[in-house]
Amino acid sequence: MSRTRMNGKCVLVTGASTGIGRAVAVQAAREGAAIIGINYLSSEEAAQQTLEMVHAAGSKAILLRADVSNEQEASAMVESFLDRAGRLDVLVNNAGALVQRHAIEGMPTDLWRRVFAINVEGVFYVTRAAIPALKKSHGSIVNITSVAAYTGGGPGSVHYAATKGAVATFTIGLAKELAPFGIRVNAVAPGPIDTPFHERFSSEEQIRHFEESTLFKRLGTADEVAAAVIFLASEEATYVTGSTIDVNGGMYFRL
């Protein structure tokens, strides 16, 4: 595999202990990234496994424990990464959560707020803290949204879908705001992906339904999503900003 598309770049990936975040970190290492920041909250053992995989792929890595929904922790995480890496070229806002499936009727307010805090406020806090460094590097931001932003989500996930719709809109607005500084902002919208997310929140029946809803009759892989992220963050996409790549196996089409 080539080691050119992330050659020498310093990359920060939130929520990188498992799933899509881990796949992005490892693929960035395989593509020659110099240093990769691996953000995690509670899964220290899993984050350590990601670090070892990044090292095996040929890059240095930094473990960064932080709750991105906490304004102070998010800012401190970015500062810590910059202190140790010296620069920031690529920010991947991957951290996100469903927390719990629940119908809107009777949904606890705390659940609604928690999902928005992680999925929307977290993206805002980390991005805001990273912008000064990205201005210096003329870097790139890739946000992870979801097919749920278009479909409204599966059973009991309207709150999650609403947050991903917000991230999709944030991506477009931020692309306009940061273009004068040479910063590109894009997103990837995964469909049903075989990660611990569905292991935790989806029943076997729901997973079968997701598989049947795609043209390929299977779940996607984290590596397939990561490939789109790496493309958007690379010099191959220098004329791409404000865009979203759908990685959903034909589950949903947009004109």
N, C-alpha and C positions, 0 to 999 in steps of 0.2 A: 504494500500500500504506500502511496506517495506520502511524503511528509512536507508538504508545501503550503497547503491552504491556510493553516494556522501558524505558519512558520514564524517563530519568535514572539508570538502574541501572548499577552497576559490576559487570562480569561477568568471571569468570576461567574460561577454557576450557583444559583440559589436552589435549595432543595435537591442537593446532588448526592445524597446518601444511597438512593435506590432509583429504580425505574428510569424515566426519561432523563432526569438530571444526571444520573450516573452514566448513562449511555452518551450524553453530550460531553461530559468530562473526559471519558475514555477516548471518544472519537477525536476530540480536540487534541489530546495527547498524541494519538496516532498520526495526526496531521501536522505535528511539529510545534504545538504550543510550548512556550517556554515555561510558564508557571500557570497553574490552574487552582483557583480558589474553590474549595469544596464546602459550601455552606450546608449545615444541618442543624436540627433543633434537638431531637431526643435520641436519634439512632446513631450514637457514637461508634458502636461496633461496625455498623453498616457503612458509615462514613469512612472509617479506617480501611475497610475493604475496598472502597472506591479509590482511596489514596494509593493503596498498594497496586491496584489495577492501572492507575495513571502512571505510577513509577515504572511498572513493567512495560508500559507503552512508550516510555522514554522521556517523560516530562516530570518536572518538579510539581509538588502540590502543597497546598496549605489548607489545613482544617480550620474552619471558621464556624464556631457554634454561635448561633444567633436566632432569635425569634424575629422574623422579618416584619411581623405585625406590631412590633414594639419600635417606636420611632427612634429611641436612643440606641437600642441594640442594632438596628439596621444601619444607622449612621456609623456606629463604632465598628461594625463588621467591614464596611467599605474602607474606613480609615485604616483598620488593621491590615487589610489586604494591600493597600497602597504603601503602607510603611514597609512591608516585607517584599512586595513585588516591584515597587518603584513606579509603576504605571498601570493603567487599565486600558485595554484595547477592545475587549468584548464583554458585555454584560448580558447574561442569559437569565431572565426572570422566569424561573421554572417553579419555584415553591408555590404550592397551592393545596387546597384540601376541600373535601366535601363535608368532612366532620361527621355528618349523620344524614341519612335519607329521612325526609320528613315532609308531609304535605304542608302546604302553606296554611291551611286551616288548622289552627291549634299549634303552629310552630312557635316554639319559645323565642322571644326576642333575642335572647343571648345567643342562640344558635345562628340566627340571621346575621347578627352583628359579628360573630366570630368568623364566619365564612367570608364576609366582606373585609374584615380586618386582615385576614391572611392573603386573600386573593387579589384584593384591590389596593388597600392601604399599604400592604407589603410591597407591591410593585412600585407604588408612588414613593415610599420612603427610601427604598434602595436606589431607585432611579435618580431621585433628587440628589442624594448624596454622591452619586457617581458622575453626574453631569460635568462638574469642573474638570475631573480627570479625563473624561471622554472628549471634552473640548480640546485638550492638549494633544491627544492622540488621534483626533478625528476618527473616533472609534465607532462602534456599532452596538446596537441594542436589539436583542431578539426576545420577544415576549411569548410565553406559551399560553394560548387561549384554548378554545375547544370547539368541536362541532356543536356542542351544547349551546354555544352563543347564537347559532342559527336555528336550532331545532327546539329550543326551550328545555332541553335535557330529558333524561329518562324519568322513571317514577321517583317521586320524592326528591328531585334535585333542581327545582326551580331556582332556589337560592344560589346554587352553584352556577347554573346557566346564566343568571343575571350578572354574576361577577365576571364571568368570561366575556359576556357582551360588553361590559364596561372596559375590560382590558383591550378588547378589539378596537373600541372607539378611542381609548387612550393612545393606542399605537398610532392611529392615523393623526390625531392632533399633535402628538409629540413629534412625529416625523416632520410636520410642518414647522414646528417651533425650533427644532434643532438642525434642520437642513442648512441654515446659514452658517453653522459652525462646522459643517462637514461631517455631521453625525447622522448615520442612517438608522432608522428604527423600523423593524418589521416584526412579524409574528408568524407562528406556526400553530395551526389548529388541528390537533389530533382528533381522530375518531376513536373507536374502541380499540384500546391498546392493551396488550398482555403485560400488565405491571401489577405490583402489589396493591395499587388503587382498587382494581376490580376484585382482587382476592379479598379485600377488606369490605368493600361496599356493595358488591353485586352477587346475587345468588347464581347458582348454576343455570337456572332457567333464564335469568336475565342475560347471562353471558351467551347462552345459545341464541337468544333473540338478537343480541348485538351482532353475533357472527352472521346470522341469516340476513341481517339488514345491510350487509356489505356485498359488493359484487363479487368479491373473492371468497366469500363464505368463511372468513376466518378473522381473528383479531390481528391487528398489526403488532409490530414489535417496537420496542424502545429504540433500537438501532435505526429503524426506518424513519422515525421521527427525528432522531439526532442528525441523520444525513441532511435533512432539510434545514435544520438549525445551522449546521456547519456551512452549508452553501450560502445562506443569508449573511453569515458573519464573515465570509471570506471575500477576497478581492474579486472573485467571480461575479459578485452581485453589487458592484460599485454603482450601478444605475438603478438599483432596486431600493425603494424606501416607501413606507406607508402601505406595504403589501402584506397579505397573509397567504401562506401556503397551506392548503388543505391536505392533510395526510389521513384520509379516512376510508380508503379502500372502495370509494364510490358509494359510501353511505349517504352522502348528501352532495348536491351540486349547486354551485352558485354561478349565475351569469355575470 
